[in-house]
Amino acid sequence: MFAEYLIYLVAFVATSGIAVISILTSYQIFHKVKKSEFQLLLYQQIFLFTFYIYSIWGNLALRQVITDAITDPEISAKLALFLPLLGIPFLVISWFMLLKFSLNLNKYRFTGTWIYIFFTVFLLLLSASVYLFQTGYFRTPANPDKFLIRAFIPLNLLIHLLFLLPFIKPGSAKDIYYQKQEIHKCLAIYLSGTALYSVVFWLLGPLGFVYTAVSILILFASSALLPVCIKFFVSFAEKKPAVKTNNFESFCKEYNISKRESEIILEICDGKTNKAIAEKLFITLQTVKDHAHRIYTKTNVKSRVQLANLVREKTGKK
């Protein structure tokens, strides 16, 4: 028993260190590149490792305490099944951030409609699973850990397949500022790690606590590969120095602003709300929001104030 606790303690310290390194690396990339998509990668790492620490280490620790207090094996099995499910929101958000990172990096739109669809599908799946267990259609599995792992792995692989697709054919090749060969090398390393921990966990069984601890280490290390590889192997195009323009038309040309987007920029600079802009231009509120998001992405700003300041700086308008 002492050896088991010692192995798990060492694994916990090591995996916590991996999580911290991965999150700090993601922050360093965002600070260096200053692109919103790398802020998404930072959030993805935070939510992912929060899920891992709660659902793996928190669950192991809590079940150890519960085992001493609860002797009924059926109740213990139910707790082992449902306690990790409380961390599902963190996992789903991390998946969402990963997909949005991939789409934004490759200049694809991720509209509000897709956001609603993504979270609605997972909410329905979770609700249906809980309902089927409560009504007795599904019985509590004899090995809850194995059941959860084999439910997680296919979904996780599907999300990573969707994550990969935008890199195969970027949405706007002329706006891509990373080196394709370098990022593809990182993707190969990261997805190889994902495949490795998927196989390792799929085979997880009565192989002892050493195998379990090593499997958890592989999971954490593989999940940290993406930001670490990007930091050390990917170079990004240098940001072009700001060019002083003397009119709004030149500003729009410099940032590849469409006619409709230019109209919205002028309204934003006049201090109008999204609702007021929608009413004036006879478009929906969501359309205004979508255009504003694209404008922020093209001009690399994060707010209306920053956009107005940029327009003022570039055009000299008061």
PEJOVEN-V186490 format. One line per field, one symbol per residue. ss: DSSP state (~ for helix, > for strand, _ for the rest). phi: phi as a letter, one per 20 degrees, with the letter a starting at -180 (. if undefined). burial: I if it has 24 or more other ideal C-beta (glycine too) atoms within 12 Angstrom, else O. Layout:
BEGIN
ss=???
phi=???
burial=???
END
This chain:
BEGIN
ss=_~~~~~~~~~~~~~~~~~~~~~~~~~~~~~~~~__~~~~~~~~~~~~~~~~~~~~~~~~~~~~~~~~~~___~~~~~~~~~~_~~~~~~~~~~~~~~~~~~~~~~______~~~~~~~~~~~~~~~~~~~~~~~_________~~~~~~~~~~~~~~~~~~~~~~~~~____~~~__>_~~~~~~~~~~~~~~~~~~~~~~~______~~~~~~~~~~~~~~~_~~~~~~~~~__>___________~~~~~~~____~~~~~~~~~~~____~~~~~~~~___~~~~~~~~~~~~~~~____~~~~~~~~~~~~___
phi=.fffffffffffffffffffffffffffffffeldffefffffffffffffffffdffffffffffgfeddfffffffffeeffffeggfffffffffffgffffdmdecfffffffgffffffffffffffffenfdefffcgffffffefffffffffffffgfffcgfbgfefddefffffffffffffffffffffffefbfdnfffffffffffffffefffffffecdddffffffdfddbfffgfffdleffffffffffffenefgffffffelcfffffffffffffffeldcbfffffffffffdmfe
burial=OOOOOOIIOOIIOIIIOIIOIIIOIIOOIIOOIOIIIIIIIIIIIIIIIIIIIIIIIOIIOIIOOOOOOOOOOOOIIIIIIIIIIOIIOIIIIIIIIIIIIIIIIIIIOIOOOOIOOIOOOIOOOIOOOOOOOOOOOOOIOOOIIOIIIOIIIOIIOOIIOIIIOIIOOOOOOOOIIIOOOOIOOIIOIIIOIIOIIIOIIOOIOOOOIOOIIIIIIIIIIIIIIIIIIIIOIIOIOOOOOOOOOOOIOOIIOIIOIOOOIIIIIIIIIOOOOIOOIOOOIOOOOOIIIIIIIIIIIIIIIOOIOOIIOIIOOIIOOO
END
